[in-house]
Amino acid sequence: MIRQLLTISALLTPIILGGCATEPNLTDLQKQVQTLTLQQEAGQKQEKQTRDRLSAIESQLDEHDFLVGELIKTEEEANLDTRHLLEKLERTSAMLREQIELTRSSTKRRDQDLSIRVKAIEARIDNMVHRPRSGASQVKTPGPSTSAPNQQEKKSTPATQTQSAPKDSGVENEASAFRSAYKVFLNGNYDRASNEFQRFVKHYPSTALTPQAFYYLGQSLYVQKHYDPAQQALQQLVKKYPNTKYRSQALYKLGQIMIETDQRSKAQELWNKVIQDYPNSPDATHAKDQLKKAGLS
């Protein structure tokens, strides 16, 4: 704009100094002034467009910085979620391996029971095959002892069957009861799950599935914030089954119950015990995190 004013001044100076101007020269000057005015307006418009573009670029840069920050935050959260998911998968895998072992053990017991049944049936068939011969030889000399072996056989055979049946049905009922309670637990119906696991530990107090039932009983009660009965169930697991792998999980969960009931020193003691007794377990890692979070480390 200053250059334009200087140009106009340069054009008008001869006129002012000369004191007069011809009409054509004045017309040319007016045209030049109009041209400069238009150029000035165009320059101002272009300058405004440039400022607008700069503002848009600055806004895009701010948005870009915000998105980068959100991306970094999301990535950190995703890594944390991935670690938790892997730990959960490890626990699920361990639980599945244990259930597979239980299934194998149950299958082995059923196979043994079936073998006993097969032998009993073979014995009955053998008796039935040989029965006509013994009956024919006894027609001439019937006696009171003729029917005694048969009667004893008829009485003893059902007894063999009734002795093996409860064993097989007991294993099936045990597994079925646990599966039913565990399915309810997975569906999130913790009130019903706690009732079913309570019935399980009452009816099956010393089976391979009992430690798991105590753990999920405590877990179901903990989710419902029934801390006292949850603590009792988990303590039963720790006390009665010291060699089960669920003991570390029970100790960790007991520490959480202590925090919820404002017993921080006991929580610290329990989590330190998890770290000491099970240093390489996921529960030890969680215990360390909880100690830091609670300011107890």
C-alpha positions in Angstrom: 0.0 0.0 0.0 2.9 2.3 0.8 4.4 1.6 -2.6 1.1 2.5 -4.3 0.9 5.8 -2.4 4.5 6.6 -3.5 3.6 5.8 -7.1 0.5 8.1 -6.9 2.7 10.8 -5.3 5.2 10.4 -8.1 2.6 10.8 -10.7 1.0 13.8 -9.1 4.2 15.6 -8.3 4.8 16.9 -11.9 1.2 18.2 -12.0 1.6 20.0 -8.7 4.9 21.5 -9.6 3.8 22.5 -13.1 0.6 24.0 -11.7 -1.5 22.7 -14.5 -2.4 19.5 -16.3 -4.0 18.7 -19.5 -7.3 16.9 -19.6 -5.9 13.7 -21.1 -3.2 13.6 -18.5 -5.8 13.9 -15.7 -7.9 11.2 -17.2 -4.9 8.9 -17.3 -4.2 9.7 -13.7 -7.7 8.8 -12.7 -7.5 5.5 -14.5 -4.2 4.7 -12.8 -5.7 5.6 -9.4 -8.7 3.3 -10.1 -6.3 0.6 -11.2 -4.2 1.0 -8.1 -7.4 0.9 -6.0 -8.5 -2.3 -7.6 -5.1 -3.8 -7.1 -5.2 -2.7 -3.5 -8.5 -4.4 -2.9 -7.3 -7.5 -4.7 -4.2 -7.5 -2.5 -6.3 -7.1 0.7 -8.6 -10.0 -0.5 -5.6 -12.2 -1.2 -4.1 -11.3 2.2 -7.4 -12.3 3.9 -7.5 -15.6 2.0 -3.9 -16.2 3.1 -4.8 -15.5 6.8 -7.8 -17.9 6.5 -5.6 -20.6 5.1 -3.0 -20.1 7.8 -5.8 -20.4 10.4 -7.1 -23.6 8.8 -3.6 -25.1 8.8 -3.1 -24.2 12.4 -6.4 -25.8 13.3 -5.4 -28.9 11.4 -2.1 -29.0 13.2 -3.9 -28.7 16.5 -6.2 -31.5 15.5 -3.3 -33.6 14.4 -1.5 -33.2 17.7 -4.7 -34.1 19.6 -5.1 -37.3 17.4 -1.5 -38.3 17.9 -1.9 -37.9 21.7 -5.1 -40.0 21.6 -3.4 -42.6 19.5 -0.5 -42.9 21.9 -3.0 -43.2 24.8 -5.1 -45.8 23.0 -2.0 -47.8 22.2 -0.9 -47.9 25.8 -4.4 -48.9 26.9 -4.5 -51.6 24.2 -1.2 -53.0 25.4 -2.5 -53.1 28.9 -5.7 -54.8 27.8 -3.7 -57.3 25.8 -1.6 -58.2 28.8 -4.7 -58.7 30.9 -6.3 -60.8 28.1 -3.2 -63.0 27.8 -3.2 -63.6 31.6 -6.9 -64.4 31.4 -6.3 -66.8 28.5 -3.5 -68.5 30.5 -5.8 -69.0 33.4 -8.5 -70.3 31.2 -6.0 -72.7 29.5 -4.8 -73.9 32.9 -8.4 -74.5 34.0 -9.1 -76.4 30.7 -6.1 -78.5 31.2 -7.2 -79.4 34.7 -10.7 -80.2 33.4 -9.2 -82.4 30.7 -7.2 -84.3 33.4 -10.4 -84.7 35.4 -12.2 -85.9 32.4 -9.4 -88.4 31.7 -9.5 -89.6 35.3 -13.3 -89.9 35.1 -13.1 -91.8 31.8 -10.6 -94.2 33.3 -12.8 -94.9 36.2 -15.8 -95.5 33.9 -13.7 -97.8 31.7 -12.7 -99.8 34.8 -16.3 -100.0 35.9 -17.5 -101.1 32.4 -14.8 -103.8 32.4 -16.2 -105.1 35.7 -19.7 -105.0 34.3 -18.6 -106.9 31.1 -17.0 -109.6 33.2 -20.1 -109.9 35.3 -22.3 -110.2 32.1 -19.9 -112.8 30.7 -20.1 -114.8 33.8 -23.9 -114.7 33.6 -23.9 -115.8 30.0 -21.5 -118.6 30.8 -23.9 -119.8 33.6 -26.9 -119.6 31.2 -25.1 -121.6 28.6 -24.2 -124.4 31.0 -27.5 -124.3 32.9 -29.5 -126.8 30.6 -26.8 -129.5 31.1 -26.8 -129.3 34.8 -30.6 -129.2 34.8 -30.8 -132.4 32.7 -28.5 -134.4 34.9 -30.5 -133.3 37.9 -33.9 -134.4 36.6 -33.3 -138.0 37.7 -32.1 -137.1 41.2 -33.7 -133.9 42.2 -32.7 -132.5 45.6 -33.1 -129.4 47.7 -29.7 -128.2 46.7 -30.5 -128.1 43.0 -32.1 -124.6 43.0 -29.9 -123.2 45.7 -27.0 -122.2 43.4 -29.4 -120.7 40.9 -31.1 -118.7 43.6 -27.8 -117.6 44.9 -26.7 -116.6 41.5 -29.9 -114.6 40.9 -29.5 -112.8 44.1 -25.8 -112.1 43.7 -25.9 -110.8 40.1 -28.2 -107.8 40.7 -26.0 -107.0 43.7 -23.0 -106.7 41.5 -24.9 -104.3 39.2 -26.1 -102.1 42.0 -22.6 -101.8 43.5 -21.1 -100.5 40.3 -24.0 -98.2 39.3 -23.7 -95.6 42.1 -20.0 -95.2 41.4 -20.6 -94.3 37.8 -23.6 -92.2 38.6 -21.8 -90.4 41.4 -19.0 -89.2 39.1 -21.5 -88.1 36.5 -23.6 -86.3 39.0 -20.5 -84.5 40.4 -19.3 -83.3 37.0 -22.8 -82.4 36.0 -23.4 -80.3 39.2 -20.1 -78.5 38.7 -20.8 -77.7 35.0 -24.2 -76.4 35.9 -22.9 -74.1 38.6 -20.0 -72.9 36.4 -22.2 -72.2 33.5 -24.4 -70.0 35.7 -21.3 -68.2 36.9 -20.1 -67.5 33.4 -23.6 -66.1 32.5 -23.2 -63.6 35.3 -26.0 -64.9 37.5 -23.8 -64.7 40.6 -26.5 -65.1 43.2 -27.7 -68.4 41.7 -24.1 -69.5 41.1 -23.1 -68.9 44.8 -26.1 -71.1 45.8 -25.2 -73.9 43.4 -21.5 -73.9 44.4 -22.6 -73.9 48.1 -24.7 -77.0 47.4 -21.8 -78.6 45.5 -19.2 -78.2 48.3 -21.8 -79.6 50.8 -22.6 -82.7 48.7 -19.1 -83.2 47.3 -16.7 -82.1 50.1 -13.6 -84.1 49.0 -13.5 -84.4 45.3 -11.0 -83.1 42.7 -13.5 -80.4 41.7 -14.1 -79.2 45.3 -11.2 -76.6 45.4 -12.5 -75.0 42.2 -16.0 -74.9 43.6 -14.7 -73.1 46.8 -12.9 -70.6 44.6 -15.9 -69.8 42.4 -18.1 -69.7 45.5 -15.9 -67.0 47.0 -15.7 -65.2 43.6 -19.5 -65.2 43.2 -20.0 -63.8 46.7 -17.2 -61.2 46.3 -18.8 -59.8 43.1 -22.1 -59.4 45.1 -20.0 -57.6 47.9 -20.9 -60.3 50.4 -17.4 -60.1 51.8 -17.7 -62.1 55.0 -19.0 -65.3 53.4 -16.7 -64.8 50.5 -13.8 -64.6 52.9 -14.9 -67.8 54.7 -15.2 -69.8 51.4 -11.7 -68.7 50.2 -10.2 -69.4 53.6 -11.6 -72.9 53.5 -9.9 -73.4 50.1 -6.5 -72.1 51.5 -6.8 -74.2 54.6 -8.1 -77.5 53.2 -6.3 -77.6 49.8 -2.8 -76.1 50.2 -1.5 -77.9 47.1 -4.1 -76.8 44.6 -3.2 -74.1 42.1 -6.3 -72.2 43.1 -4.6 -71.3 46.4 -2.7 -68.4 44.9 -5.8 -67.0 43.4 -7.7 -67.4 46.7 -4.9 -65.5 48.6 -4.9 -62.7 46.0 -8.7 -62.4 46.2 -8.6 -62.4 50.0 -6.2 -59.5 49.8 -8.8 -57.6 47.7 -11.5 -58.4 50.3 -9.2 -57.0 53.0 -8.8 -53.7 51.0 -12.6 -53.5 50.5 -13.1 -54.0 54.3 -10.4 -51.4 55.2 -7.9 -53.9 56.5 -4.8 -52.7 54.6 -2.2 -54.4 56.7 -3.8 -57.8 56.2 -4.1 -57.1 52.5 -0.4 -56.3 52.4 0.4 -59.5 54.2 -1.7 -61.7 51.9 -0.3 -60.1 48.7 3.3 -60.5 49.9 2.5 -64.1 50.6 1.4 -64.6 47.0 4.6 -63.0 45.8 6.7 -65.1 48.1 4.9 -68.5 47.5 4.1 -68.1 43.8 6.7 -65.6 42.4 6.3 -66.6 38.8 2.5 -66.7 38.7 0.2 -64.1 37.2 -1.3 -63.6 40.7 2.1 -62.4 41.9 2.2 -59.8 39.2 -1.3 -58.6 40.1 -0.3 -58.6 43.8 2.7 -56.3 43.0 0.5 -54.0 41.0 -2.1 -53.8 43.8 0.6 -53.1 46.4 1.8 -50.1 44.3 -1.7 -48.9 43.7 -2.6 -49.0 47.4 0.7 -47.4 48.4 1.8 -50.5 50.4 4.9 -51.5 48.5 
